[in-house]
Amino acid sequence: MNARKIIELNLEWFKQSGVMRPADGFWGVAERVALLGGNEAAAKIKERFPVFTMVRPNVAVIEHRRADCTMQTAYLFDLAADWFVSSSFRETAENLIGYLVNRSGLRNCSKSDERCGLWGWAAPIRMDAYWTDDNSWVATILMLLANRKRPELRDLGLQTAKGLYCYVKPYLDNLSEKGLDTEIEEEEPRVAGIKLNPHWIGLVTMALAHASKTDDTLPYAQLAEQYYALVLGGPPAVDKMYRDVAQNGLKWSLSEYAYLALTASICARQFKSELIRNVARTAANALVNNQQSDGHWAAQHIESPAAANLSDLIYTDNWAALGLYHAWLLFDHDSKYRQSLDRLFGFLADIQDRDPDPVFRGCWRGMYDTNIGTWGGGDRYEGGANSIYTGWTNAPVALSFLLDASGETLFA
């Protein structure tokens, strides 16, 4: 496995596939490439994601500029600029950051709005939507970038993290008091994704770990402990659909354990919490114990096709790479996590797209069918084989290779 070549190919995909036009990232990065030919979800994709460019017949670039996709891609290019000693990669990172902060219009700057400091879903869509998962990634990466000689980004990230804290605390307080069997749900949520899932509030705690490094105005560690004291119990009663997809006696889908291995590892390191450390080990062990022999995990997510032979690169295997990497570091280079991570890296290296077409070359598509040895398995409007995401798939997968090769981390 040649990590340098794998990363280089993927960065070239970002530059050449059409997801950045111009290719230097000045106007951000599109959410994904959607292949519409034979795609059972094509009509719904066009309905739910109405801003797109047909770059050729049956190949659409979904032009939504999402804050999380932009930040994940910017961080990938910024780290790559150091590792490859590339001024071009640095320029792309700077352009992507500048786009999000100065040109996207996604940040809520209205001081009269209680969500001031949070980031909207996507430009140029006019939608009153603020998601906990997206905002958690933006806050985390802004604060990581602030440590990379961009101190002016710290306050933006911190304001986002503090806003997330204020939204999730009442939910966790209620759940802690009433228990997981309670039927609690916001009637008119001001921020979407306030759920116990590691995909949602788990990611919030990752942002809070970073915020706690420079801010002592809120009890971030206390809220994190409150969350991790609950999460292994599985979804609350109102979210039973998330438990229904779990298998092998687990309380969550494997996708959620992938997120949990990442967020709990980061929080355990920052807050020096034995409780959170135990959660991180439980999550990482769930991944190790349920890994397929070829290195992937069974696809189980409710928003994508599900089967043991399917590798889900939008919701599962991508986050498992980051989760196992940080768990391996947290637990003093425990060999079982390294071996699991290496099996996954080998799998991801083998399936990286080598099609000479620049729309595909160097990417990872959304789903791989191990039975037939190629991309496949079906489609959903946000998941499946024919969605090739910038953030959520390609940026985090390439980032996992780059972090491992360079020794960098997402720890606070």
C-alpha positions as CSV (number, residue, x, y, z in Angstrom):
1,M,0.0,0.0,0.0
2,N,1.5,3.3,-1.1
3,A,-0.2,5.9,1.1
4,R,1.4,8.8,-0.7
5,K,0.0,7.7,-4.1
6,I,-3.4,7.0,-2.6
7,I,-3.6,10.5,-1.1
8,E,-2.2,12.2,-4.2
9,L,-4.7,10.4,-6.5
10,N,-7.6,11.6,-4.3
11,L,-6.4,15.2,-4.2
12,E,-6.2,15.1,-8.0
13,W,-9.8,13.8,-8.1
14,F,-10.9,16.9,-6.2
15,K,-9.0,19.1,-8.7
16,Q,-10.1,17.4,-11.9
17,S,-13.5,15.8,-11.3
18,G,-15.6,19.0,-11.5
19,V,-16.5,19.2,-7.9
20,M,-14.5,22.4,-7.7
21,R,-14.9,24.9,-10.5
22,P,-12.5,26.7,-10.6
23,A,-10.3,23.9,-9.5
24,D,-8.5,26.0,-6.9
25,G,-11.6,26.0,-4.6
26,F,-12.3,29.7,-4.8
27,W,-16.0,29.1,-5.1
28,G,-16.0,26.2,-2.7
29,V,-16.6,22.5,-3.2
30,A,-19.7,20.8,-4.4
31,E,-21.4,18.2,-2.1
32,R,-20.9,15.3,-4.5
33,V,-21.1,13.8,-8.0
34,A,-24.3,11.9,-8.6
35,L,-24.4,9.3,-11.4
36,L,-28.0,9.3,-12.6
37,G,-28.0,6.5,-15.2
38,G,-29.8,3.5,-13.8
39,N,-30.0,5.3,-10.4
40,E,-33.2,4.3,-8.7
41,A,-33.1,7.5,-6.6
42,A,-32.3,9.9,-9.5
43,A,-35.7,11.7,-9.4
44,K,-35.6,12.1,-5.6
45,I,-32.0,13.4,-5.8
46,K,-33.0,16.1,-8.2
47,E,-36.1,17.0,-6.1
48,R,-34.2,17.2,-2.8
49,F,-31.0,18.7,-4.3
50,P,-32.2,21.1,-7.0
51,V,-28.9,23.0,-7.6
52,F,-26.9,20.9,-9.9
53,T,-24.9,20.9,-13.2
54,M,-25.0,18.2,-15.7
55,V,-21.4,17.9,-16.6
56,R,-22.2,15.2,-19.1
57,P,-25.2,13.0,-19.8
58,N,-26.2,11.2,-16.6
59,V,-23.4,12.8,-14.5
60,A,-24.5,15.6,-12.2
61,V,-22.4,17.7,-9.9
62,I,-24.7,18.5,-6.9
63,E,-23.7,22.1,-6.5
64,H,-24.8,22.6,-2.9
65,R,-21.8,24.1,-1.0
66,R,-22.2,22.6,2.4
67,A,-20.3,24.0,5.3
68,D,-19.1,20.6,6.6
69,C,-18.0,19.4,3.2
70,T,-16.1,22.6,2.6
71,M,-14.3,22.5,6.0
72,Q,-13.4,18.8,5.7
73,T,-11.9,19.3,2.3
74,A,-10.1,22.5,3.4
75,Y,-8.5,20.6,6.3
76,L,-7.4,17.8,4.0
77,F,-5.7,20.2,1.6
78,D,-4.1,22.2,4.4
79,L,-2.5,19.1,5.9
80,A,-1.6,17.9,2.5
81,A,0.2,21.2,1.8
82,D,2.6,20.5,4.6
83,W,3.1,16.8,3.8
84,F,3.6,17.3,0.1
85,V,5.3,20.7,0.5
86,S,2.8,22.1,-2.0
87,S,1.9,25.8,-2.4
88,S,-0.9,24.7,-4.8
89,F,-2.6,22.6,-2.1
90,R,-2.1,25.5,0.4
91,E,-3.8,27.9,-2.0
92,T,-6.8,25.5,-2.4
93,A,-7.1,25.2,1.4
94,E,-7.0,29.0,1.8
95,N,-9.6,29.5,-1.0
96,L,-12.0,27.0,0.6
97,I,-11.7,28.6,4.0
98,G,-12.1,32.0,2.5
99,Y,-15.2,30.8,0.6
100,L,-16.9,29.4,3.7
101,V,-16.0,32.3,6.0
102,N,-16.3,35.3,3.6
103,R,-18.3,34.3,0.5
104,S,-20.8,31.5,1.3
105,G,-23.2,33.5,3.4
106,L,-23.8,30.3,5.5
107,R,-22.8,31.7,8.9
108,N,-25.7,33.2,10.8
109,C,-24.4,36.6,11.8
110,S,-27.7,38.0,13.1
111,K,-27.3,39.0,16.8
112,S,-31.0,39.0,17.2
113,D,-31.3,35.3,16.2
114,E,-30.6,32.7,19.0
115,R,-28.7,30.6,16.4
116,C,-26.2,33.4,15.7
117,G,-22.8,31.8,15.0
118,L,-24.2,28.5,13.6
119,W,-23.8,27.6,10.0
120,G,-26.6,26.9,7.6
121,W,-26.9,23.8,5.5
122,A,-25.8,24.7,2.0
123,A,-25.3,27.6,-0.4
124,P,-27.1,28.8,-2.5
125,I,-30.2,27.1,-1.1
126,R,-32.4,29.3,1.0
127,M,-33.3,27.1,3.9
128,D,-33.7,27.7,7.6
129,A,-31.7,24.6,8.6
130,Y,-28.9,24.2,11.1
131,W,-27.7,20.7,11.7
132,T,-25.7,19.5,14.7
133,D,-23.5,17.1,12.7
134,D,-22.5,19.7,10.1
135,N,-21.9,22.4,12.7
136,S,-19.8,20.1,14.8
137,W,-17.4,19.4,12.0
138,V,-17.2,23.1,11.1
139,A,-16.5,24.1,14.7
140,T,-13.9,21.3,15.2
141,I,-12.0,22.1,12.0
142,L,-12.1,25.8,12.5
143,M,-10.4,25.3,15.9
144,L,-7.9,22.8,14.4
145,L,-7.1,25.3,11.7
146,A,-6.7,28.1,14.3
147,N,-3.9,26.0,15.8
148,R,-2.3,25.9,12.3
149,K,-1.4,29.6,12.3
150,R,-4.9,30.9,11.7
151,P,-5.9,32.3,15.1
152,E,-8.6,34.5,13.6
153,L,-10.7,31.3,13.1
154,R,-10.7,30.3,16.7
155,D,-13.5,32.6,17.8
156,L,-15.7,31.5,14.9
157,G,-15.3,27.9,15.9
158,L,-15.8,28.6,19.5
159,Q,-19.0,30.5,19.0
160,T,-20.4,27.6,17.0
161,A,-19.4,25.1,19.7
162,K,-21.0,27.2,22.4
163,G,-24.2,27.5,20.4
164,L,-24.3,23.7,20.0
165,Y,-23.8,23.2,23.8
166,C,-26.8,25.4,24.6
167,Y,-29.0,23.5,22.2
168,V,-28.1,19.9,23.3
169,K,-27.9,20.5,27.1
170,P,-31.7,20.7,27.6
171,Y,-32.2,17.5,25.6
172,L,-29.5,15.6,27.6
173,D,-30.9,17.0,30.9
174,N,-34.3,15.7,30.1
175,L,-33.1,12.3,29.0
176,S,-30.9,12.0,32.0
177,E,-33.8,12.7,34.3
178,K,-36.5,10.6,32.5
179,G,-34.4,7.8,31.1
180,L,-34.1,6.2,27.6
181,D,-37.7,4.9,27.6
182,T,-39.2,8.4,27.6
183,E,-40.9,9.7,24.5
184,I,-39.2,13.0,24.3
185,E,-38.8,15.0,21.2
186,E,-38.8,18.7,20.3
187,E,-42.1,19.9,18.8
188,E,-40.4,22.7,16.8
189,P,-36.6,22.1,16.8
190,R,-34.6,25.2,16.2
191,V,-31.6,23.1,15.4
192,A,-31.9,19.7,13.6
193,G,-30.2,16.5,14.7
194,I,-30.6,16.8,18.5
195,K,-30.5,13.1,19.0
196,L,-28.5,10.7,21.2
197,N,-26.8,9.1,18.1
198,P,-23.0,9.4,18.0
199,H,-23.6,10.8,14.5
200,W,-25.4,13.7,16.1
201,I,-24.6,14.7,19.7
202,G,-21.5,12.5,19.7
203,L,-20.0,14.8,17.1
204,V,-21.1,17.8,19.2
205,T,-19.0,16.5,22.1
206,M,-16.0,16.4,19.7
207,A,-16.5,20.1,19.1
208,L,-16.8,20.7,22.8
209,A,-13.5,19.0,23.5
210,H,-11.8,21.4,21.2
211,A,-13.7,24.4,22.7
212,S,-12.6,23.5,26.2
213,K,-9.0,24.0,25.3
214,T,-9.4,27.8,25.2
215,D,-12.7,28.5,26.9
216,D,-13.8,27.9,30.5
217,T,-17.1,29.7,30.5
218,L,-19.2,26.5,30.1
219,P,-18.8,23.1,31.7
220,Y,-18.0,21.2,28.6
221,A,-16.5,18.2,30.4
222,Q,-19.7,17.8,32.5
223,L,-21.9,17.7,29.4
224,A,-19.6,15.2,27.7
225,E,-19.7,12.9,30.7
226,Q,-23.5,13.3,30.8
227,Y,-23.7,12.2,27.1
228,Y,-21.3,9.3,27.4
229,A,-23.1,8.0,30.5
230,L,-26.2,7.5,28.3
231,V,-25.0,6.6,24.9
232,L,-24.1,2.9,25.3
233,G,-27.8,2.3,26.3
234,G,-28.7,2.8,22.7
235,P,-31.4,5.0,21.1
236,P,-34.2,6.3,23.3
237,A,-37.7,5.0,22.8
238,V,-38.7,7.8,20.4
239,D,-35.8,6.8,18.1
240,K,-36.4,3.1,18.0
241,M,-35.8,3.0,14.2
242,Y,-32.1,3.4,14.9
243,R,-32.0,0.3,17.2
244,D,-34.0,-1.8,14.6
245,V,-31.0,-1.8,12.2
246,A,-28.5,-2.9,14.8
247,Q,-27.3,-6.6,14.8
248,N,-25.3,-9.1,16.8
249,G,-26.6,-7.9,20.1
250,L,-25.4,-4.3,19.6
251,K,-27.5,-1.3,20.6
252,W,-26.5,0.8,17.6
253,S,-25.7,0.2,14.0
254,L,-22.0,-0.2,13.1
255,S,-22.0,3.2,11.6
256,E,-22.7,4.7,15.0
257,Y,-19.9,2.8,16.7
258,A,-17.6,4.1,14.0
259,Y,-18.5,7.7,15.0
260,L,-18.4,6.8,18.7
261,A,-14.9,5.4,18.5
262,L,-13.8,8.7,17.1
263,T,-15.7,11.1,19.3
264,A,-15.2,9.2,22.5
265,S,-11.4,8.9,21.9
266,I,-11.1,12.6,21.4
267,C,-13.2,13.4,24.5
268,A,-11.4,10.8,26.6
269,R,-8.1,12.4,25.8
270,Q,-9.2,15.9,26.4
271,F,-11.3,15.5,29.5
272,K,-9.1,12.7,31.0
273,S,-12.3,10.8,31.8
274,E,-12.3,7.1,32.6
275,L,-16.0,6.8,31.9
276,I,-15.5,8.2,28.4
277,R,-12.3,6.1,27.9
278,N,-14.4,3.0,28.6
279,V,-17.0,4.1,26.0
280,A,-14.2,4.6,23.4
281,R,-12.9,1.1,24.1
282,T,-16.4,-0.4,23.9
283,A,-16.9,1.3,20.5
284,A,-13.5,0.3,19.1
285,N,-14.0,-3.3,20.3
286,A,-17.4,-3.4,18.6
287,L,-15.7,-2.5,15.3
288,V,-12.9,-5.0,15.7
289,N,-15.3,-7.8,16.7
290,N,-17.7,-7.2,13.7
291,Q,-15.2,-6.5,10.9
292,Q,-15.6,-8.6,7.8
293,S,-12.5,-10.7,6.8
294,D,-11.7,-8.4,3.8
295,G,-11.6,-5.3,6.1
296,H,-15.0,-3.7,5.6
297,W,-18.1,-3.6,7.9
298,A,-21.7,-4.7,7.0
299,A,-23.7,-1.7,5.7
300,Q,-26.5,-1.1,8.2
301,H,-27.4,2.6,8.0
302,I,-31.0,3.5,7.7
303,E,-30.3,6.0,4.8
304,S,-28.4,3.5,2.6
305,P,-28.8,0.0,1.2
306,A,-28.0,-2.6,3.9
307,A,-26.3,-6.0,3.6
308,A,-23.2,-7.7,4.9
309,N,-21.5,-7.8,1.5
310,L,-21.9,-4.0,1.1
311,S,-19.2,-1.6,2.1
312,D,-20.8,1.8,3.0
313,L,-18.4,4.6,2.4
314,I,-20.8,7.4,3.3
315,Y,-21.9,6.4,6.8
316,T,-19.6,3.6,8.1
317,D,-16.2,2.6,6.7
318,N,-15.1,6.2,6.3
319,W,-15.7,7.0,9.9
320,A,-14.4,3.7,11.1
321,A,-11.0,4.6,9.7
322,L,-10.8,7.8,11.7
323,G,-12.3,6.1,14.8
324,L,-9.9,3.2,14.8
325,Y,-6.9,5.5,14.2
326,H,-7.7,7.7,17.2
327,A,-8.6,4.7,19.4
328,W,-5.2,3.1,18.5
329,L,-3.5,6.2,19.7
330,L,-5.6,6.6,22.8
331,F,-5.0,3.1,23.9
332,D,-1.2,3.2,23.6
333,H,-1.0,1.6,20.2
334,D,-3.1,-1.4,21.1
335,S,-2.3,-4.0,18.3
336,K,-5.8,-5.1,17.8
337,Y,-6.9,-1.7,16.7
338,R,-3.9,-1.3,14.5
339,Q,-4.5,-4.6,12.8
340,S,-8.2,-3.8,12.3
341,L,-7.2,-0.4,10.9
342,D,-4.6,-1.9,8.5
343,R,-7.1,-4.4,7.2
344,L,-9.5,-1.5,6.5
345,F,-6.7,0.6,4.9
346,G,-5.8,-2.4,2.7
347,F,-9.5,-2.7,1.6
348,L,-9.8,1.0,0.9
349,A,-6.6,1.1,-1.1
350,D,-7.7,-1.8,-3.2
351,I,-11.1,-0.3,-4.1
352,Q,-9.9,3.3,-4.8
353,D,-11.2,4.1,-8.2
354,R,-8.6,3.7,-11.0
355,D,-10.9,4.5,-13.9
356,P,-8.9,6.9,-16.2
357,D,-12.0,9.2,-16.4
358,P,-11.2,12.2,-14.2
359,V,-14.8,12.1,-12.8
360,F,-13.8,8.9,-11.1
361,R,-10.0,8.5,-11.0
362,G,-8.8,8.5,-7.4
363,C,-12.2,8.7,-5.7
364,W,-14.1,6.4,-3.4
365,R,-17.8,6.1,-4.5
366,G,-20.5,5.7,-1.9
367,M,-20.9,1.9,-1.8
368,Y,-19.0,-1.1,-2.9
369,D,-20.4,-4.6,-3.4
370,T,-17.8,-7.2,-2.2
371,N,-19.7,-10.0,-3.9
372,I,-19.1,-8.7,-7.4
373,G,-15.9,-6.8,-6.6
374,T,-17.0,-3.4,-7.9
375,W,-19.1,-0.4,-7.0
376,G,-22.8,-1.3,-6.5
377,G,-25.5,-2.3,-4.0
378,G,-28.2,0.2,-4.8
379,D,-29.0,3.8,-4.2
380,R,-30.8,6.2,-1.9
381,Y,-31.1,9.9,-2.4
382,E,-28.2,10.5,0.1
383,G,-26.5,7.1,0.1
384,G,-25.5,4.3,-2.2
385,A,-23.0,3.5,-4.9
386,N,-23.8,6.4,-7.3
387,S,-23.2,9.2,-4.9
388,I,-19.6,10.3,-4.7
389,Y,-19.3,12.7,-1.8
390,T,-16.5,15.3,-1.3
391,G,-17.0,15.6,2.4
392,W,-18.4,12.5,4.2
393,T,-16.6,10.1,1.9
394,N,-13.5,11.3,0.0
395,A,-12.2,14.0,2.4
396,P,-12.4,11.8,5.5
397,V,-11.1,8.7,3.8
398,A,-8.1,10.5,2.3
399,L,-7.7,12.3,5.6
400,S,-7.4,9.0,7.5
401,F,-4.6,7.9,5.3
402,L,-2.9,11.3,5.6
403,L,-3.2,11.5,9.4
404,D,-1.7,8.1,9.7
405,A,1.1,8.8,7.3
406,S,2.0,12.2,8.8
407,G,1.3,11.4,12.5
408,E,-1.2,14.2,12.8
409,T,-4.5,13.8,14.7
410,L,-7.9,15.3,15.3
411,F,-7.3,15.4,19.0
412,A,-7.9,18.8,20.7
